[in-house]
Amino acid sequence: MAHVPAQQVLLYVATGAATGLLGAMLGLGGGVFLVPLLTLAFGIPIRAAVAASLISVIATTSASSAVNLDRGLINMRLAMALEVATTVGGLGGGLAAALFTTAQLFLIFGSTLAVMGIVMVLRSGRRNVIADLGVAPGRLGGHVQEGALTFVYRVRRLPVGLAASLVAGAISGLLGLGGGIIKVPVMNAFCGIPIRVAAATSAFMIGVTAAASVFVYYARGDMILGLCGAVAVGALPGSLLGAHLSHKVDVKALKILLAAVLIVVGARMALEAR
Amino acid sequence: VTEDVLEERIEAALKMGLALSTTLLLYGLVVGGGGPLRAGLLLLMATPVVRVIVVTAFLLLRRDWLFGLISLFVLGVLLSGVVVALGLR
């Protein structure tokens, strides 16, 4: 299983780079595009594609977190509290993956992508919720620097954040996706966390969430070593470049286009279930 | 200030895990060795676990019991995953 021909290694590195770039630009994580590409275009079994996605997610979020720690965007206490839910969901999802047939996994993956696409469309015109200013941050809250201003925020409705984290964790373990598209809007709209902190804190949790299920995938023999290694090696520079570009490019139009792509790819994956 | 120290240690753990694992993965992919590839992947998979160990140890040593225990719980879930995985082999 370890021996993958050289041309294929290059193809997988390029795939990891391209999906990592796109995922980071859109703030989605690469798995959203990686798993459909690997399964539909390259004929990789879905659980092997999910395992490769978990590996690439660990690599890319470890790199982005190192950068975000420097920028002071990660709320570590909040991450720890929510990781309680994401890791439980992740381990549960990883174990549950063995109980589903390939057809069922395609159906679940496809419908999740379609729902994500719809969420993206619905949220495209929405402004971020800015936290109330001048409140005491409490145990979980914090502050964030925007230019010359410092915003203080307090975390509200923690149970809602925990519930969203549990669902995001289950999606991670079952489908290899980070689940940021569920956590970030909930953290922002319901819990009152500034969007950049929500995104950075969510990404910080994703590596640990993936680690809850990735050993189970490894032990079950779902991992094609050459594929996972190549995808991770490509995804690292791809996602770093994507994160850099996302600050420079107006991604709103791109987001609406890709929301449509998600819905179509989701439907295509669901059709594979027949 | 204490948070800054913790952030530095986490950053160091993440960077070290990434640097070592990608070196092994590149070696495995270019030279074609299953051993380095496997080692690189396992190291990459272990990096988030090491990150949680660093946080847990730091908080418990600082007697931050609430968040220390929360972090310990997360570590417990991750290690359960490893134990379950060992049982599957």
Interface residues (C-beta under 8 A of the other chain):
Chain A: A2 H3 V9 V13 I55 I58 A59 S62 A63 S65 A66 L69 D70 I74 M76 R77 M80 A81 E83 V84 T87 V88 G90 L91 G94 L95 R139 G207 V208 A210 A211 A212 S213 V214 F215 V216 Y218 A219 R220 M223 L225 G226 C228 G229 A230 A232 V233 L236
Chain B: E3 L6 E7 I10 E11 L14 K15 G17 L18 S21 T22 L25 L26 G28 L29 G32 G33 G34 L37 R38 G40 L41 L42 L44 M45 A46 T47 P48 V49 R51 V52 V55 L66 F67 I70 S71 F73 V74 V77 L78 S80 G81 V82 V84 A85 L86 L88 R89
